[in-house]
């Protein structure tokens, strides 16, 4: 048909108006889908707590995302298919057989620009406000389409069940903690989050997945005092120690009978000196056990977040770690747990030898063998595996299946490990660099 002979009658204008309306509805469905799926639930919850009814509606309808997406897709497909059908009929009247191809081209452009890209781009710029604005109408559409969506859901689940796939509509694709961790890591990769902030935030999130045995001070490094020593010798040891809490044992170092706090000891001894005569020996019959606190034992498998809560509840900072047989394995303090979040905490009493990580200009790291893999990963921004071992020395021994000798070199996990020093069966100094 020649366009010059075509009559722009009532049917033309009604059909054109219907196509325009359907494109607007398609854009509404596309933008609503993006807004409601991209909108941050924590932000919506915060606004709902301040009294926003729109935010509460958005939260309610996003609780069941399968029903939400099903309703929006049903509406979107209905409008797109109907608009394409009307456009094909209209252009066929205008251009004959060539109208099909022309209608396909024009509708593709119109749907792409005005029903997909434009509304979704707008929704992405401010998803929370967009989700709140469309929540009322979308809730009505979900209610209207619910019978059809329920039938489609049943059909889809039946088809998936035939192929052995089980769906869990109420389950989350990702745990909330994993979503937060992923957002923090993504922010760091994009430059929005500093490395130190990322390490602190991820360290706090990881406390529930880590146990005491991963960060405790091993029993071979614990300072202990024999309760049988003379009081003056005990006082001298306490004064020389960099720690304020020291375990005391009786007979065998495995037999911990208490924990001596330096302040309690000094107060008790100072009181003795004030009450004693000049010629008397104030410490002669002093019993250290009288000022010691009872020991607090915890199992080595306790998660770090549980142990931190126990420290805060018991108002103590110090615990002795035992294994399943009750044998002493080490000790842990509240400071050790906090260091997993904020990094190494040092003061004027910490010896320099505890600074175990040294980086050279060529990118090599010289570390103590007892350095944990996690600490090295955080310091060097590496990703060495810590599933099979806790310390760097343990990782080398696990991979080598032997205790290396001084000077041996190994390459695994795309890193080069060199044993610089070995004392007895312990790897004390190592040099590591990425390959």
Order of alpha helices (4+ residues) and beta strands (2+ residues): alpha-alpha-alpha-alpha-alpha-alpha-alpha-alpha-alpha-beta-beta-alpha-beta-beta-alpha-beta-alpha-beta-beta-alpha-beta-beta-alpha-alpha-beta-beta-beta
